[in-house]
Amino acid sequence: MAGTEDWRSIATDADADELRERILSGYKDGKPFTPYEPMIALPRPIDWVLDFGCGLGRSFPYLKSVARHVAGFDLAPMIERCRVLSSERVDILTSDWSDVSTRRFDLVFASLVLQHLETEACRPFLADFARMAPATYLLTRLQSDFGVNVLKLVSESGLYDVEACAEVEHDASRHNLRQVAARPFDEVSNAGDNRHYEVLLKARRR
């Protein structure tokens, strides 16, 4: 089983360590549950940022350092676990997409999330992001759990201009990201590899 229902089940049934391991592979082997800070520059200033698929709030410390206000969104059982297990408090923590999608943000931040979404769920979220914020930051494995190039879905949406695109990997010495190389988005969105990429998207005016 993969996708939304898999994560709903994990958030409901897994113990805290197993849940962190599913969010951050290697946690049980000693990888710290700390944020991955972007290697590409984010637009500033940031008043409100949305952490889409916030999980247990792993990215909250970083986001609170760069934005005045932070909102976290995830599935209902994950939000309930986040309220208990996150050491950081944010301004909004919700599972109500019908509410949060009506709000406006300076940045949507989606770290290692879209790769786990069903293709037909990913497309409308990308459309919502473009309406909700002028900029979206994605960190993603290129191929989704459903065998689809995530960045190809971004390209096919026609909703974004790409400000930056880079291949990244885990830096074991710093437990953060390391940029491998800047890559042309057109090339990556048609590639078949399964490396990790971060991209900064600018919503096109409609």
Contacts in CASP RR format, 6 or more apart in sequence:
PFRMAT RR
TARGET T0000
AUTHOR 0000-0000-0000
METHOD contacts of the structure
MODEL  1
MAGTEDWRSIATDADADELRERILSGYKDGKPFTPYEPMIALPRPIDWVL
DFGCGLGRSFPYLKSVARHVAGFDLAPMIERCRVLSSERVDILTSDWSDV
STRRFDLVFASLVLQHLETEACRPFLADFARMAPATYLLTRLQSDFGVNV
LKLVSESGLYDVEACAEVEHDASRHNLRQVAARPFDEVSNAGDNRHYEVL
LKARRR
1 9 0 8 1.000
2 116 0 8 1.000
2 145 0 8 1.000
2 146 0 8 1.000
3 116 0 8 1.000
3 117 0 8 1.000
3 118 0 8 1.000
3 145 0 8 1.000
3 146 0 8 1.000
4 75 0 8 1.000
4 117 0 8 1.000
4 118 0 8 1.000
4 121 0 8 1.000
6 116 0 8 1.000
7 75 0 8 1.000
7 78 0 8 1.000
7 116 0 8 1.000
8 75 0 8 1.000
8 76 0 8 1.000
8 77 0 8 1.000
8 78 0 8 1.000
10 18 0 8 1.000
10 19 0 8 1.000
10 22 0 8 1.000
11 19 0 8 1.000
11 55 0 8 1.000
11 74 0 8 1.000
11 75 0 8 1.000
11 77 0 8 1.000
11 78 0 8 1.000
11 80 0 8 1.000
11 81 0 8 1.000
12 77 0 8 1.000
14 22 0 8 1.000
16 81 0 8 1.000
16 85 0 8 1.000
17 27 0 8 1.000
17 28 0 8 1.000
19 56 0 8 1.000
19 81 0 8 1.000
19 85 0 8 1.000
20 27 0 8 1.000
20 33 0 8 1.000
20 56 0 8 1.000
21 27 0 8 1.000
21 28 0 8 1.000
23 33 0 8 1.000
23 55 0 8 1.000
23 56 0 8 1.000
23 58 0 8 1.000
24 31 0 8 1.000
24 33 0 8 1.000
24 58 0 8 1.000
25 31 0 8 1.000
27 33 0 8 1.000
31 175 0 8 1.000
32 175 0 8 1.000
33 56 0 8 1.000
33 58 0 8 1.000
34 58 0 8 1.000
34 61 0 8 1.000
34 175 0 8 1.000
34 176 0 8 1.000
35 58 0 8 1.000
35 59 0 8 1.000
35 60 0 8 1.000
35 61 0 8 1.000
35 62 0 8 1.000
35 63 0 8 1.000
36 59 0 8 1.000
36 62 0 8 1.000
36 111 0 8 1.000
36 112 0 8 1.000
36 139 0 8 1.000
36 176 0 8 1.000
36 177 0 8 1.000
37 62 0 8 1.000
37 176 0 8 1.000
37 177 0 8 1.000
38 137 0 8 1.000
38 139 0 8 1.000
38 177 0 8 1.000
38 198 0 8 1.000
39 166 0 8 1.000
39 168 0 8 1.000
39 177 0 8 1.000
39 178 0 8 1.000
39 179 0 8 1.000
39 198 0 8 1.000
40 137 0 8 1.000
40 163 0 8 1.000
40 164 0 8 1.000
40 166 0 8 1.000
40 179 0 8 1.000
40 198 0 8 1.000
40 199 0 8 1.000
40 200 0 8 1.000
41 164 0 8 1.000
41 200 0 8 1.000
42 66 0 8 1.000
42 107 0 8 1.000
42 135 0 8 1.000
42 137 0 8 1.000
42 200 0 8 1.000
43 106 0 8 1.000
43 107 0 8 1.000
43 134 0 8 1.000
43 135 0 8 1.000
43 200 0 8 1.000
44 66 0 8 1.000
45 68 0 8 1.000
45 106 0 8 1.000
46 66 0 8 1.000
46 67 0 8 1.000
46 68 0 8 1.000
46 106 0 8 1.000
46 107 0 8 1.000
47 67 0 8 1.000
47 68 0 8 1.000
47 69 0 8 1.000
47 106 0 8 1.000
48 67 0 8 1.000
48 68 0 8 1.000
48 69 0 8 1.000
48 70 0 8 1.000
48 71 0 8 1.000
48 103 0 8 1.000
48 104 0 8 1.000
48 105 0 8 1.000
48 106 0 8 1.000
48 107 0 8 1.000
49 63 0 8 1.000
49 66 0 8 1.000
49 67 0 8 1.000
49 69 0 8 1.000
49 70 0 8 1.000
49 71 0 8 1.000
49 105 0 8 1.000
49 106 0 8 1.000
49 107 0 8 1.000
49 108 0 8 1.000
49 109 0 8 1.000
50 71 0 8 1.000
50 72 0 8 1.000
50 73 0 8 1.000
50 100 0 8 1.000
50 103 0 8 1.000
50 105 0 8 1.000
50 107 0 8 1.000
50 108 0 8 1.000
50 109 0 8 1.000
50 132 0 8 1.000
50 133 0 8 1.000
51 57 0 8 1.000
51 59 0 8 1.000
51 60 0 8 1.000
51 63 0 8 1.000
51 70 0 8 1.000
51 71 0 8 1.000
51 72 0 8 1.000
51 73 0 8 1.000
51 90 0 8 1.000
51 109 0 8 1.000
51 111 0 8 1.000
52 72 0 8 1.000
52 73 0 8 1.000
52 108 0 8 1.000
52 109 0 8 1.000
52 110 0 8 1.000
52 113 0 8 1.000
52 125 0 8 1.000
52 129 0 8 1.000
53 72 0 8 1.000
53 73 0 8 1.000
53 74 0 8 1.000
53 78 0 8 1.000
53 110 0 8 1.000
53 113 0 8 1.000
54 60 0 8 1.000
54 72 0 8 1.000
54 73 0 8 1.000
54 74 0 8 1.000
54 78 0 8 1.000
54 79 0 8 1.000
54 82 0 8 1.000
54 93 0 8 1.000
55 74 0 8 1.000
55 78 0 8 1.000
55 81 0 8 1.000
55 82 0 8 1.000
56 78 0 8 1.000
56 81 0 8 1.000
56 82 0 8 1.000
56 85 0 8 1.000
56 86 0 8 1.000
57 72 0 8 1.000
57 82 0 8 1.000
57 86 0 8 1.000
57 88 0 8 1.000
57 90 0 8 1.000
59 109 0 8 1.000
59 111 0 8 1.000
60 70 0 8 1.000
60 86 0 8 1.000
60 88 0 8 1.000
60 90 0 8 1.000
61 88 0 8 1.000
63 70 0 8 1.000
63 90 0 8 1.000
63 109 0 8 1.000
64 70 0 8 1.000
64 88 0 8 1.000
64 90 0 8 1.000
67 106 0 8 1.000
67 107 0 8 1.000
69 91 0 8 1.000
69 92 0 8 1.000
70 90 0 8 1.000
70 91 0 8 1.000
70 92 0 8 1.000
71 90 0 8 1.000
71 91 0 8 1.000
71 92 0 8 1.000
71 93 0 8 1.000
71 94 0 8 1.000
71 100 0 8 1.000
71 103 0 8 1.000
71 105 0 8 1.000
72 79 0 8 1.000
72 90 0 8 1.000
72 92 0 8 1.000
72 93 0 8 1.000
72 94 0 8 1.000
72 100 0 8 1.000
73 79 0 8 1.000
73 94 0 8 1.000
73 95 0 8 1.000
73 97 0 8 1.000
73 100 0 8 1.000
74 82 0 8 1.000
74 95 0 8 1.000
75 95 0 8 1.000
76 95 0 8 1.000
78 95 0 8 1.000
79 93 0 8 1.000
79 94 0 8 1.000
79 95 0 8 1.000
82 93 0 8 1.000
83 93 0 8 1.000
92 100 0 8 1.000
94 100 0 8 1.000
97 128 0 8 1.000
101 128 0 8 1.000
101 131 0 8 1.000
101 132 0 8 1.000
103 132 0 8 1.000
104 132 0 8 1.000
104 133 0 8 1.000
105 132 0 8 1.000
105 133 0 8 1.000
106 133 0 8 1.000
106 134 0 8 1.000
106 135 0 8 1.000
107 133 0 8 1.000
107 135 0 8 1.000
107 136 0 8 1.000
107 137 0 8 1.000
108 129 0 8 1.000
108 132 0 8 1.000
108 133 0 8 1.000
108 135 0 8 1.000
108 136 0 8 1.000
108 137 0 8 1.000
109 136 0 8 1.000
109 137 0 8 1.000
110 129 0 8 1.000
110 136 0 8 1.000
110 137 0 8 1.000
110 138 0 8 1.000
110 139 0 8 1.000
110 140 0 8 1.000
111 137 0 8 1.000
111 138 0 8 1.000
111 139 0 8 1.000
112 139 0 8 1.000
112 140 0 8 1.000
112 141 0 8 1.000
113 140 0 8 1.000
114 122 0 8 1.000
114 125 0 8 1.000
114 126 0 8 1.000
114 138 0 8 1.000
114 140 0 8 1.000
114 144 0 8 1.000
114 150 0 8 1.000
114 153 0 8 1.000
115 140 0 8 1.000
115 141 0 8 1.000
115 143 0 8 1.000
115 144 0 8 1.000
115 145 0 8 1.000
115 150 0 8 1.000
116 144 0 8 1.000
116 145 0 8 1.000
117 125 0 8 1.000
117 144 0 8 1.000
118 146 0 8 1.000
119 144 0 8 1.000
119 146 0 8 1.000
119 148 0 8 1.000
119 153 0 8 1.000
122 144 0 8 1.000
122 148 0 8 1.000
122 150 0 8 1.000
122 153 0 8 1.000
123 153 0 8 1.000
123 157 0 8 1.000
126 153 0 8 1.000
126 154 0 8 1.000
126 157 0 8 1.000
126 159 0 8 1.000
127 157 0 8 1.000
127 159 0 8 1.000
129 136 0 8 1.000
129 201 0 8 1.000
129 203 0 8 1.000
130 136 0 8 1.000
130 157 0 8 1.000
130 159 0 8 1.000
130 160 0 8 1.000
130 201 0 8 1.000
130 203 0 8 1.000
130 204 0 8 1.000
130 206 0 8 1.000
131 203 0 8 1.000
133 203 0 8 1.000
134 202 0 8 1.000
134 203 0 8 1.000
135 163 0 8 1.000
135 200 0 8 1.000
135 201 0 8 1.000
135 202 0 8 1.000
135 203 0 8 1.000
136 160 0 8 1.000
136 200 0 8 1.000
136 201 0 8 1.000
136 203 0 8 1.000
137 198 0 8 1.000
137 199 0 8 1.000
137 200 0 8 1.000
137 201 0 8 1.000
138 150 0 8 1.000
138 151 0 8 1.000
138 154 0 8 1.000
138 197 0 8 1.000
138 198 0 8 1.000
138 199 0 8 1.000
138 201 0 8 1.000
139 168 0 8 1.000
139 177 0 8 1.000
139 196 0 8 1.000
139 197 0 8 1.000
139 198 0 8 1.000
140 150 0 8 1.000
140 151 0 8 1.000
140 196 0 8 1.000
140 197 0 8 1.000
140 198 0 8 1.000
141 150 0 8 1.000
141 194 0 8 1.000
141 195 0 8 1.000
141 196 0 8 1.000
142 149 0 8 1.000
142 150 0 8 1.000
142 151 0 8 1.000
142 188 0 8 1.000
142 191 0 8 1.000
142 192 0 8 1.000
142 193 0 8 1.000
142 194 0 8 1.000
142 195 0 8 1.000
142 196 0 8 1.000
142 197 0 8 1.000
143 149 0 8 1.000
143 150 0 8 1.000
143 192 0 8 1.000
143 193 0 8 1.000
143 194 0 8 1.000
144 150 0 8 1.000
149 189 0 8 1.000
149 190 0 8 1.000
149 191 0 8 1.000
149 192 0 8 1.000
151 165 0 8 1.000
151 185 0 8 1.000
151 188 0 8 1.000
151 189 0 8 1.000
151 197 0 8 1.000
151 199 0 8 1.000
152 189 0 8 1.000
152 190 0 8 1.000
154 160 0 8 1.000
154 189 0 8 1.000
154 199 0 8 1.000
154 201 0 8 1.000
155 185 0 8 1.000
155 186 0 8 1.000
155 189 0 8 1.000
158 204 0 8 1.000
159 203 0 8 1.000
159 204 0 8 1.000
159 206 0 8 1.000
160 201 0 8 1.000
160 202 0 8 1.000
160 203 0 8 1.000
160 204 0 8 1.000
161 201 0 8 1.000
161 202 0 8 1.000
161 204 0 8 1.000
162 185 0 8 1.000
162 199 0 8 1.000
162 200 0 8 1.000
162 201 0 8 1.000
162 202 0 8 1.000
163 199 0 8 1.000
163 200 0 8 1.000
163 201 0 8 1.000
163 202 0 8 1.000
164 182 0 8 1.000
164 198 0 8 1.000
164 199 0 8 1.000
164 200 0 8 1.000
165 182 0 8 1.000
165 183 0 8 1.000
165 184 0 8 1.000
165 185 0 8 1.000
165 188 0 8 1.000
165 197 0 8 1.000
165 198 0 8 1.000
165 199 0 8 1.000
165 200 0 8 1.000
166 179 0 8 1.000
166 180 0 8 1.000
166 181 0 8 1.000
166 182 0 8 1.000
166 183 0 8 1.000
166 197 0 8 1.000
166 198 0 8 1.000
166 199 0 8 1.000
167 179 0 8 1.000
167 180 0 8 1.000
167 181 0 8 1.000
167 183 0 8 1.000
167 188 0 8 1.000
167 195 0 8 1.000
167 196 0 8 1.000
167 197 0 8 1.000
168 177 0 8 1.000
168 178 0 8 1.000
168 179 0 8 1.000
168 180 0 8 1.000
168 196 0 8 1.000
168 197 0 8 1.000
168 198 0 8 1.000
169 177 0 8 1.000
169 178 0 8 1.000
169 180 0 8 1.000
169 195 0 8 1.000
169 196 0 8 1.000
170 176 0 8 1.000
170 177 0 8 1.000
170 178 0 8 1.000
171 177 0 8 1.000
171 178 0 8 1.000
177 198 0 8 1.000
180 195 0 8 1.000
183 197 0 8 1.000
185 199 0 8 1.000
188 197 0 8 1.000
END
